[in-house]
Amino acid sequence: MTVFHIITHIDLGGAERVAINIAKGGKSHGIEMHVVEVTRGTSPISRSMIAEMRNAGIIVHRAPLPILFHWHYIAEKALAWLFPLWFVWLWLRYRPDILHSHTEIPDIGLYATLRIFPFVKPRKIVRTIHNTVLWTGMKSLGRRIENFMQKWDANISISESVSHFYEKTYGTKSPIIYNGVEVPAVPFSSPDLLGVASKGNISVCFAARLEEQKGVRTLYEVLKKMSGDTIYHFYIFGEGTLSHLLDDLRQQENVSIHGPVCNIATCLRQFDYVFMPSIHEGLGILSVEASLSHTPVLANKVSGLTETLPHDWPLMVTDNDTEQWLHLFRDILPTIDYTALAEKAYRYADSKFSLSHMQEQYIKLYNE
């Protein structure tokens, strides 16, 4: 069997990581796994991910063109509609049995391929739904593609919240396969790769795309109000369209701002907490990775995060309320039983988000 995983680009991203993790499970089941990108990833992280995939026996197919600008998804959609013109040659060469799409840009590319070249007839299409909000700025096109995916019985949701959203919005309930997460293979005494220990404070990590979904505005408001606080030091890792909002924070002594870090899961044990003020999440993979690293998560109460944490988790706020966040930092964290909390989160994540279980469920799906 040959499976093609179609992703937006080989670069930092939760959906891309899930696709790679699924593909890593193919070799032990005699399945030839390929990863195909729609737009060309060009960052140093892209090179690292390509090396990782090739070392795992995954065949990688690079897109010919990168995204040159970001404006109302114009460039992304253009490259998605051009995708069939070169993908058809991959199809003719490898004749994959399964085409597995991850997120909207690959969904468009797959839809366009089967519309333009009707002789492309895979045995099965699988489409993993990674988020509770779909087709931002592309509602009309999204409706057509959802009808297409439903006709192929392709949909798989990554969480209860995603499945509920999809049924409410598009009328059908999709099966759930929880994203599996690999326990970071680093010892507790791992070297201080990010210079965290040198600050001598309680360290708090924010690592995400700097976009509305990730709660960047709330991050800014909370950190501005904590300017001058000597108890905490905040580490921000990421880039995105809202990067400019954080410019003022660069002057604060308790804030360090960096670009994205590849495989930051291997570094999470160096921090005391992970800060996740997300507005919505399909399933917060960073939250699971943090819990598996024994690093407690500070979370906004949205369904894609609450599913990743024990039901009575005390480190949550409602509606990203700034005063609740300040109360959490100033009054709750200083007196919390840190060791017991970290162990509780670890046990929950370890029992629910197994990488091998996710791989086995997708292999079973491919074989049906």
Disulfide bonds with the S-S distance in Angstrom:
none
